[in-house]
Amino acid sequence: MRMRTLLTSLLAATAVGGGLLLPAGPASAAPVIEVGTAAQLKSALSSAEPGDTIHLADGTYTGNFKATTPATASARITLTGSPKAVLTASGGYGLHLNGASYWTVSGLTVTGGQKGIMIDRAKGVVVDGVTVHGLDMEGVHFRNSSTDGVIRNSRIHDTGNDGGGMGEGVYVGTANTLSDKSDRIQILNNTIGPDVGGENVDIKEGTTGAQIVGNTFDGGGLTGANYDDSWVDVKGNNALVQDNTGRNTSNDGYQTHTQQSGWGCGTVFKNNKSTLTGATGATRLAIDVTNYSSSCRTTVYSTNTVTDGKALTNITVTP
């Protein structure tokens, strides 16, 4: 039997014929499963049902944690705790949502291991207000055609510690393939960096409709390995990059690239503020569009600004 606390409401009741009492309101609220140990957490993740909330007490949860049960859009499963509820891994993934559609992960901290939060084959996952740090590779990764996901209000730093020049803050899709259609991922109001070994955000070819809005980027710690020399690199199509603020980069602020024919196109840049003070790379542009053509357009609006560096962009600015 699952360990849970049922949060109930005080019910008004009315006596009707035969003395039968009928409740005047709902019988109970959604179940809350209280956990305080790693074993309890693994059990709760494996047995959670749509509508459940798993609440973590403050403390350290050592291990690799995985959820595979999908919820629904109308009955989400929530995993929540304070920043003092810390999932700590010594390898592998701290938290793996594998096919676990419509989960919400909020508040807690993930550290240690190879990767922080990995989302595979899952729709509608929301990661909200988490802290992710101290990883060998990337912080949060939407992969294997995970669609309509959101990461927001979160803090990601100190990734890519294996020395391989990888370790993106948020990674969407898979390199060198068009089969990973992790589409319509929203990256909203996060603070990413410093000490992120790859780009703060990397949007891979094959993905469409990413939104990167309202974030604060710090590129202090970019290694320059594997062409990691900007806060954001967009290789997917039809991305929106808006209202972000960035500082500390080795070269550019934002870049677009075509890694596969027909991709890296349609990005729109609006109202981003870039500070390139101290950049030493060759181009030193706030927005470096490496693949512009009549069939692969990028739009850079005049609301974008740059401090220091060589220029705002290398294409015509749209008023």
C-alpha positions in Angstrom: 0.0 0.0 0.0 1.3 3.4 -0.9 2.2 5.8 1.9 0.1 8.9 1.6 -1.7 11.6 3.5 -5.1 12.4 2.2 -5.9 16.1 2.4 -9.6 16.3 3.2 -12.1 19.1 3.4 -14.7 19.7 6.2 -17.9 18.8 4.5 -21.3 20.3 5.2 -23.9 17.6 5.2 -27.7 17.7 4.9 -30.0 15.0 6.3 -32.5 13.8 3.8 -35.2 11.1 3.8 -34.3 8.0 5.8 -31.5 9.8 7.6 -29.1 9.5 4.7 -26.4 12.2 4.8 -25.3 13.7 1.5 -22.1 15.8 1.3 -22.5 19.3 0.0 -18.9 19.5 -1.4 -16.1 17.3 -2.8 -15.2 14.3 -0.7 -11.4 14.9 -0.7 -8.6 16.8 -2.4 -6.0 15.2 -4.5 -3.7 12.7 -2.6 -0.4 13.9 -1.3 2.3 11.3 -0.8 4.8 12.4 1.8 8.3 11.0 1.5 11.5 11.5 3.5 13.9 8.8 2.3 15.4 7.7 -1.0 13.6 4.4 -0.8 10.3 6.1 -0.2 10.9 8.4 -3.1 11.6 5.5 -5.5 8.5 3.8 -4.3 6.4 6.9 -4.8 7.7 7.6 -8.3 6.9 4.0 -9.4 3.4 3.9 -7.9 2.2 7.5 -8.5 -1.1 7.9 -10.3 -2.6 10.9 -12.2 -3.6 13.6 -9.8 -1.1 12.6 -7.1 1.4 15.0 -5.5 4.7 13.6 -4.1 6.0 15.9 -1.5 9.7 15.7 -0.4 10.7 16.6 3.1 13.9 18.6 3.3 17.0 16.3 3.3 19.3 14.5 0.9 18.0 11.8 -1.4 21.0 9.8 -2.7 20.6 7.8 -5.9 19.2 7.9 -9.4 15.4 8.5 -9.5 13.1 7.6 -12.4 9.5 8.0 -13.3 7.8 6.2 -16.2 4.0 6.6 -15.5 2.3 9.2 -17.6 -0.3 11.5 -16.1 -2.8 13.5 -18.1 -3.3 17.2 -18.9 -6.2 17.4 -16.5 -4.7 15.3 -13.8 -1.0 16.0 -13.6 1.5 14.3 -11.2 3.5 16.7 -9.2 6.9 16.1 -7.6 7.7 19.0 -5.2 9.9 20.1 -2.4 11.9 23.0 -1.2 15.4 23.8 -2.4 16.6 21.9 0.7 15.1 18.7 -0.7 18.2 17.6 -2.7 18.4 14.7 -5.1 22.1 13.7 -5.2 23.5 11.2 -7.7 27.0 9.8 -8.1 26.5 9.0 -11.8 23.8 8.7 -14.4 20.7 10.9 -14.2 19.6 12.6 -11.1 15.9 12.6 -12.2 14.8 10.8 -15.3 11.2 11.3 -16.6 11.0 8.6 -19.2 7.6 8.6 -20.9 6.3 10.4 -17.8 4.1 12.9 -19.6 2.3 15.8 -17.8 4.5 15.7 -14.7 5.4 18.9 -12.8 8.7 19.0 -10.9 8.9 22.0 -8.7 11.1 23.6 -6.0 13.7 20.9 -5.3 17.4 20.7 -6.1 19.2 18.2 -8.3 23.0 17.8 -8.1 25.8 15.3 -8.8 25.7 12.6 -11.5 26.2 12.9 -15.2 23.0 14.8 -16.0 20.5 16.6 -13.9 16.9 16.3 -15.2 16.5 14.2 -18.3 13.1 14.2 -20.0 12.6 11.5 -22.7 9.5 10.7 -24.8 7.3 12.9 -22.6 4.7 15.5 -23.4 3.8 18.6 -21.3 6.4 18.3 -18.6 6.8 21.4 -16.4 10.0 22.0 -14.5 9.4 25.0 -12.2 11.6 26.8 -9.7 14.2 24.1 -9.4 18.0 24.4 -8.8 20.3 22.2 -10.9 24.1 22.3 -10.4 27.3 20.3 -9.9 27.0 17.9 -12.9 29.4 16.3 -15.3 27.3 17.2 -18.3 24.1 19.1 -19.0 21.6 20.4 -16.5 18.1 19.9 -18.1 17.6 18.0 -21.3 14.4 17.6 -23.4 15.0 14.6 -25.7 13.5 11.9 -27.8 10.6 14.0 -29.1 9.5 15.4 -25.8 7.1 18.1 -26.8 5.3 21.1 -25.2 7.6 21.1 -22.1 8.5 24.1 -20.0 11.4 25.0 -17.8 10.8 28.2 -15.9 11.9 30.2 -12.8 14.9 27.9 -12.3 18.6 28.2 -11.5 21.2 26.2 -13.4 24.9 26.6 -12.9 28.2 24.6 -12.5 27.7 22.0 -15.2 30.1 20.3 -17.6 32.5 19.3 -14.9 33.8 16.2 -16.7 36.2 18.4 -18.6 34.9 17.4 -22.1 33.7 20.9 -23.0 30.1 19.8 -22.9 27.5 20.6 -20.2 24.8 22.8 -21.6 22.4 24.5 -19.1 19.3 23.6 -21.1 19.6 21.2 -24.1 16.7 20.6 -26.5 16.8 17.7 -29.0 19.7 15.5 -30.2 22.8 16.5 -32.3 23.2 15.1 -35.8 19.7 13.8 -36.3 16.3 15.1 -37.4 14.3 12.3 -35.8 14.2 14.0 -32.4 11.3 16.4 -32.7 11.3 17.9 -29.2 9.1 20.7 -30.3 7.6 23.8 -28.6 9.8 23.7 -25.6 9.6 26.9 -23.5 12.6 28.2 -21.5 11.2 31.0 -19.4 12.6 33.3 -16.7 15.5 31.2 -15.7 19.0 32.2 -14.4 21.6 30.1 -16.2 25.3 30.3 -15.5 28.0 30.9 -14.5 30.3 27.9 -14.9 28.2 26.2 -17.5 30.6 24.2 -19.7 28.6 24.5 -22.9 26.1 27.0 -24.1 23.5 28.2 -21.5 20.9 27.0 -24.0 21.4 24.7 -27.1 18.5 24.2 -29.5 19.3 21.3 -31.8 18.4 20.6 -35.4 15.2 18.7 -35.9 13.3 20.7 -33.2 10.8 23.5 -33.9 9.1 26.3 -32.1 11.4 26.7 -29.0 10.7 29.9 -26.9 13.6 31.4 -25.0 12.1 34.3 -23.1 13.0 36.4 -20.0 16.1 34.5 -19.0 19.4 35.8 -17.5 22.5 34.3 -18.9 26.1 34.3 -17.6 28.7 32.8 -19.9 31.5 32.9 -17.3 32.9 29.4 -17.6 32.4 28.8 -21.4 35.2 26.5 -22.4 35.3 27.3 -26.1 35.4 23.5 -26.8 33.0 22.1 -29.4 32.3 25.6 -30.6 30.8 26.6 -27.3 31.3 30.4 -27.5 27.8 32.0 -27.0 25.0 31.9 -24.5 22.5 30.5 -26.9 22.9 28.5 -30.1 19.9 27.9 -32.2 20.0 25.1 -34.8 16.3 24.3 -34.8 13.6 26.2 -36.7 11.2 29.0 -35.8 12.6 29.8 -32.4 11.7 33.0 -30.5 14.5 34.6 -28.4 13.1 37.5 -26.5 13.6 39.7 -23.4 16.8 37.9 -22.3 19.8 39.5 -20.6 23.3 38.2 -21.0 26.8 38.9 -19.9 30.3 37.3 -19.8 30.9 35.4 -23.1 34.0 34.3 -24.8 32.7 35.5 -28.2 29.1 36.1 -29.2 25.8 36.5 -27.3 23.5 34.4 -29.5 24.2 32.3 -32.6 22.2 30.5 -35.3 23.7 27.6 -37.3 22.6 25.2 -40.0 23.9 21.8 -39.0 21.4 20.0 -41.4 20.0 21.4 -44.6 16.9 23.5 -44.0 17.4 23.9 -40.3 18.5 26.8 -38.2 16.0 29.0 -39.9 13.2 31.3 -38.8 14.6 32.5 -35.5 13.2 35.9 -34.2 15.2 38.0 -31.8 13.4 40.7 -29.8 14.4 43.0 -27.0 17.5 41.1 -25.8 20.2 43.0 -23.9 23.8 41.8 -24.5 26.9 42.8 -22.7 30.0 41.6 -24.5 32.6 43.3 -22.2 35.7 41.1 -22.1 34.9 38.9 -25.1 38.0 37.9 -27.0 36.6 35.8 -29.9 36.8 36.6 -33.6 33.3 38.0 -34.2 32.1 39.4 -30.9 28.5 40.1 -32.0 25.4 40.2 -29.9 23.6 38.1 -32.5 25.7 36.2 -35.0 23.6 34.8 -37.8 25.9 32.3 -39.6 23.3 30.9 -42.1 21.2 33.7 -43.5 19.7 33.3 -47.0 16.4 33.9 -48.8 15.3 30.4 -47.9 16.6 30.5 -44.3 15.8 33.8 -42.8 16.4 35.2 -39.3 14.8 38.4 -38.0 16.7 40.7 -35.6 14.6 43.6 -34.4 16.1 47.0 -33.4 14.8 46.5 -29.9 17.9 44.3 -29.2 20.8 46.2 -27.7 24.5 45.5 -27.2 27.2 46.9 -24.9 30.8 46.6 -26.1 31.8 43.9 -28.7 32.0 44.8 -32.4 28.3 45.2 -33.4 24.7 44.2 -32.7 24.5 41.7 -35.6 25.8 40.8 -39.0 22.4 41.0 -40.9 20.1 43.9 -41.6 18.2 45.0 -38.6 14.4 45.1 -38.7 12.8 48.3 -37.2 
